[in-house]
Amino acid sequence: MTKSICLIPAKGASTRLPNKNKLPLDGKPLVTIAIEKALKSAIFDEVCVSTEDLELSEMAKNAGASVPFIRPESLSHDPATIVDVMLHAIAYYEQNNCYFDDITVLLPTSPFVDIEDIIKAHEVFNNAGRNALLSVTEAEFPPYNAWLTRGEGKEKKLAPCFPDSPFKNTKSTECPVSYRSNGAILIVNVAGLKSGKGYKHMDIVPYIMPAERSLDIDVQLEYEFAKFLTEYKK
């Protein structure tokens, strides 16, 4: 029987939106919302919060999550990545003779993911060979006809981002559908994660989510929009 861990990364040292993982939404901190959904899904053997922030650590424990370690400061600032945080958590557990077959990352800043999304994503992951799964949503604007700027000052000009794309001059409504990561759910086979020091070398299956459940809060405007959506849903 496979064992699954849910890892909820919740650093205190967020830059673009300070203390974003502590921000309240409908009366609960974002980190608490993520923990409660992970626990209510009832599919994980462990729900762990990785943080370097002692206040977030207490919030997580009060919500029912495990906080078996305090994340090193070096993993809470750039250039540390989510893969570094995942590998650190896995290494900690394995050093304490606790082993998992897959790891699911849920970000507190994706508060509109449903419990059913978490469960269904795992079903897709299991049925697709248990390599890796990434939640995505349809891109608002197709990347094919995006622009870059070249030069400086008076010499600055626009240039196609993908000059060789056959769709660079195609209307956005006529471009192929493209998808972007929405930051909600990532599931990775632990053995593959460790051997490749990442997951992008693996076969990644999509879990497609609608835009209304794909908001990822990273700046103040997105937080204000999340509050608006919460009130609107009421």
Secondary structure as GFF3:
##gff-version 3
##sequence-region A 1 234
A	DSSP	beta_strand	4	9	.	.	.	ID=ss1
A	DSSP	three_ten_helix	20	22	.	.	.	ID=ss2
A	DSSP	beta_strand	24	25	.	.	.	ID=ss3
A	DSSP	beta_strand	28	29	.	.	.	ID=ss4
A	DSSP	alpha_helix	30	41	.	.	.	ID=ss5
A	DSSP	beta_strand	46	50	.	.	.	ID=ss6
A	DSSP	alpha_helix	54	62	.	.	.	ID=ss7
A	DSSP	three_ten_helix	73	76	.	.	.	ID=ss8
A	DSSP	alpha_helix	82	95	.	.	.	ID=ss9
A	DSSP	beta_strand	102	106	.	.	.	ID=ss10
A	DSSP	alpha_helix	115	127	.	.	.	ID=ss11
A	DSSP	beta_strand	132	138	.	.	.	ID=ss12
A	DSSP	three_ten_helix	143	145	.	.	.	ID=ss13
A	DSSP	beta_strand	147	150	.	.	.	ID=ss14
A	DSSP	three_ten_helix	153	155	.	.	.	ID=ss15
A	DSSP	beta_strand	157	160	.	.	.	ID=ss16
A	DSSP	three_ten_helix	172	174	.	.	.	ID=ss17
A	DSSP	beta_strand	179	189	.	.	.	ID=ss18
A	DSSP	alpha_helix	190	196	.	.	.	ID=ss19
A	DSSP	beta_strand	204	208	.	.	.	ID=ss20
A	DSSP	three_ten_helix	211	213	.	.	.	ID=ss21
A	DSSP	alpha_helix	220	233	.	.	.	ID=ss22
###
